Amino acid sequence: MSPEIIDLLYNVAGFLGSACVIAMYFANVTGRINSQGLIYPIVNLLGAILLIISLYRFFNLGSFIIEIFWAVISFVGLWKYYRRKTGKIKPQLDIEV
């Protein structure tokens, strides 16, 4: 496979990862999705993984650090979702500021 095609594939992974993260943030801010649900952390984790894949080819330390944290936070969201579904923790109350 030519280097141009390989670069394109890594760029596509990065664009898709960015789209996942941006779409979930927008859906959360506009109230179209519940950040306490299952889809939000899964799609954010997918976005972080795709961005990390693109960073393998086009490395940037600052972006890599952000994506590692984004992935860890997504895992925390998945863990909290699982704990809520198994009844081990109670759901949080919505508090308007």
N, C-alpha and C positions, 0 to 999 in steps of 0.2 A: 504494500500500500504506500502511496506517495506521501511525503511529509506534509503536503498541503491538505490532503484528505484527513490525515491524522490530526493536524491542527484544527481543521473544521469540526471534527467529531468532539474534540475537547472543548472548543468554543460552544458548540451546541449544548453540551452537558452543562456548561456554565450558564448559558442563557436560560435553559430549562430550570436549573437550580434557582436562579434569580427570580424567575417567574413564579415558582412555587412559594418562595419566601414572601415576595411582594403581594401575591394574590391572597395568601393567608392573613397577612397583616391588614390588607385593605378589607377583607371580609370580616375580620375581627372588629376593626374600627367602625365599620358601617353597620355592625350588628347582624350581619348575614350568617355568621358562624359563632359558635360558643367555644371560646378558648379552653374551656374545661372539658370539652368533648374529646373524642378519639381522633377525628380527622385532623384537627389543628396540629397536634404534635407530630403526627405521622408525616403530613405533607411538609412541615418545617424540617423534620429530620431528613426526608428525601431531598429537599432543597439543599440542605447543608452538605449531604453526601455528594450530590452532583457538583456543587461548587468546589468541594475538596478534590474531586476527580479532575476538574478543570485546572485546579491549582497544581496538580501533579505535573502538568505540561508547562504552565505559565505561572511559576511560583511567585508568591508575594507573601512575606512573613506576616504582615499585619492582617491581611485577608484570611490567611490560614488560621491565625489565632482566633479571629472572630468566628470562623466556621466551626472550629473545635468547640468553642463555648456554645454556639448555637445548637450543635448536635447534643452536647451534654444537657443543655436546658431542655431540649426536646425529649431526651430520655427521662428527665425528671418529670415532665408533663405526662409521659406514658406511664411511669411508675405511679404517679398520683392518680391517674385515671383508673389503673388497675386496683389500687387500694380503695378508691371510692366504690368501685363495682363489687368488690368483695366485702364491703362493709367495714373495712378496717379503719377508715377515716371518714369523717362527716364532710359533706359539701360545704364550701365557703359561702358566707352570706355576701350578697351584692351590697356594697356601700357606695353611695353617691357622694362625691366630694364637691 
